[in-house]
């Protein structure tokens, strides 16, 4: 009996040691129908090569002679029998056109493709090529690209705060009706879809890195098109009015950049000036009225100007080497041309543009520039006759003032002195000259004054956009002024008092009427105490 039990135990142990695979062999499963899905071709989009991973099969390169110049993840896109999209190129689909997608599939584990396997791609019946060599299949189907109905973005106009030495870059978000800026892809130090790059080391700087003198910088915007819009290779781009480079990643994304930006000094540039002086008139002495304009003024002491020639920065020349000295009794002669020369200095925070244009008495003037930043402007004026009478022009204006000049081409003198715009009726237009002014401008309630002809200089100037100090809003809270003072413990409700007083008056009047009629009346006045 013991021997029988020992033999049975030995048999059980031997069965346990035999591999299960030899007892329970895995069953091979046949793949007879494949349902595949790929990203459909769309106009303006690049082909997609997303790997397919299904139950019992997957897409892959390397078999059936497929080439990585054609296939990626076992997927290829053909334009025709002999023309294909090479993975990694920027070529895109055209609209309403047939394309062939080929998918190279391998079977997993215990799966195999049946010899008569069928397939669909995106719901369309596909052609299947079976390989007797390794049992793989190539599935191909014709897919028609859909037309893109999105509106092409024709132009992108961006504005950025110009780099200023010692200041840090700004990363303001762009958001328009057609596109907005946002970070996409792997980009370092990108904020709101904006990067600033130091071109000397090709490193993107942050808001903590001030711009350096002598360095050049590149600003880049990463833009995303909004729903219904698309970028194209024909999209034009500018940054601060300069043509910028655009790289269209796809119809939805574009990268716009402008390089070689040199940090400035932060001063506002004066690009044009329009001056007026009293025109020379026979028998009259020259005038030397100081000129004080927006961002500049006339002054002596610069560029070798002499007080024997200049006064308040103004000089009158009879010839290149002969002048009328201030303080003398010399007067203008008839039939003679005199050159007025004005020495101008820029005020703090301003500078004259290298391309500055100037006029004096409506005539184009010559501009001389100097290393210290000051300029001289000059023009030749012909002496007017004693009988000359001014003819007023229409209003001349700038953003702050209005004035009138003589319309005689030989004169151009100011005839109505410059004064500030006024908007008493709050219609955002000057009450006098109708100049469109901002409602933020300070308006005066003084009665307009009509001035006699004056020798004051007209100082109309044009200044470029403000610097980042003026564009960037300062952080902090605005304190509201509290002008209401309450006397605690003795608060008065004037409205209730008025109502009480009014009621009392009617009661008294009623009593008087009753008494006048021979009657008597008794009344009690109850004053309501205001709730604390």
Buried (B, 14 or more C-beta within 10 A) or exposed (E): EEEEEEEEEEEEEEEEEEEEEEEEEEEEBEBEEBEBEBBBBBBBBBBBBEEBEBEBBBBBBEBBEBEEEBBBBBBBBBBEEEEBBBBEEEEBBBBEEEBBBBBBBBBBEEBBBBEEBBBBBBEEEBBBEBEEEEBBBBBBBBBEBBEBEBEBBEEBEBEBBBBBBEBBBBBBEBEBEBBBBBBBEEBEBBBBBBBBBBEEEEEBBBEEBBBBEEBBBBBBBBBBBBEEBBBBEEBEBBBBEEEBEBEBBBBBBBBBBBBEBEBBEBBBBBBBBBBBBBBBBBEBBBBBBEBBBBBBBBBBEBBEBEEEBBBBBBBBBBEEEEBBBBEEEEBBEEEEEBBBBBBBBBBEBBBBBEEBBBBBBBEEBEBEBEEEEBBBBBBEBBBBEEEBEBEEBEBBBBBBBBBBBBBBEBBBBBBBBBBBBBBEEEEEBBBBBEBEBEEEBEBEEEEEEEBEBBBBBBBBBBBBEEBBEEBBEEEEEEEEEEEEEEEEEEEEEEEBEEEBEEEEEEEEEEBEEEEEEEEEEEEEEEEEEEEE
